[in-house]
Amino acid sequence: MIGSLKDSVQEKDLDAVEAQIGCKLPDDYRCSFRIHNGQKLVVPGLMGSMALSNHYRSEDLLDIDTAAGGFQQRLGLKQCLPLTFCIHTGLSQYMALESVEGRNKYEIFYQCPDQMARNPSAIDMFITGTSYLEWFTSYVNNVVTGGYPIIRDQIFRYVHDKECVATTGDITVSVSTSFLPELSSVHPPHYFFTYRIRIEMSKDALPERACQLDSRYWRITNAKGDVEEVQGPGVVGEFPIISPGRVYEYTSCTTFSTTSGYMEGYYTFHCLYYKDKFFNVIIPRFHMVCPTFKVSTARMETNHNEYAMDEDEDSTDTDEYEDRRRVLDIPAPSGRCPRHT
């Protein structure tokens, strides 16, 4: 990724871009180009990746010419400049260069088309930063402190709460989560999250403690307090064996019709040395919260009676969305998380 960074540009080049797009670039953004001029469109992207079995995203940090070429003047994204781009999904994070259409100047966001509006300019926004400096340094801090894991030379934007760890006997379970804006929407309310679970047996455990995972139980609660219980065999179609010092990790996903929710539960294991002995291992409660969002001003100006928001969609546990393969040539996702059967 570092090798894909481009050389810095001169001030006159940035002045030319401002003249081309008719907007002033913020000083912190201009300053970054004295160090590097974004990166080449490569995989993996510098600004983080996310992978499920049928979905892959990796965001490149755009050079100034590519960003200027994507500068928007259309309604809904008026005077917005793309900062990142994913060659697989077409997803970008934009920076607002003016305070128009309900955005604050220099605010950074993912666009989220209003799927229930008749007006194509109705674009909601998931906010990711209040300025370029805040947005970029926050990301870098997560990378250098280990807040975001690096897996197979890719930065994955999973967030791990240090409190989200539970130990049962010799087995420890920890969870990290991430919100996927490209598979989410505000209208209708559909918030898509992925979670990565790590199951580890202490290296000091006795050999006869070796065991195999048989099933899982989930208790899923949305922001309204609605509860759904899900049970199923194995995880992501597998029945991993855990022995002293061994780690097993997998990724799955869930959706909510509310902006937040949480999951908790347990795994049922059987001992390999005492096959008639079964026991449960606690999965700690982990919370999922979508980022701050803004509703399109086009929607706010429309008669709200024209829209009916369906918030009855169930959250689902879909362990089949395992992502260890890192497949890149993946078909376009539906954005839905089908119920595991």
Secondary structure, DSSP 8 states (H G I E B T S, - for coil): -GGGB-----HHHHHHHHHHHTS---HHHHHHTTT---B-S-SS-TT-EEEETTEEEE-EE--HHHHHHT-B-STTSTTEEE-EE-TTT---EEEESSS-TT--TT-EEEEEE-TT-S-TT-EEEEEEESSHHHHHHHHHHHHHTTSS-EETTEEB--EEEEEEEEEETTEEEEEEEEE-GGG-BTTTTBEEEEEEEEEEE-TTS-GGG-EEEEEEEEEEEETT--EEEEEEESBTTB--EE-TT-EEEEEEEEEESSSEEEEEEEEEEEESSSTT-EEEEEEEEEEEE---EE--HHHHTS-GGG-----------BTT---TT--SS-----S------
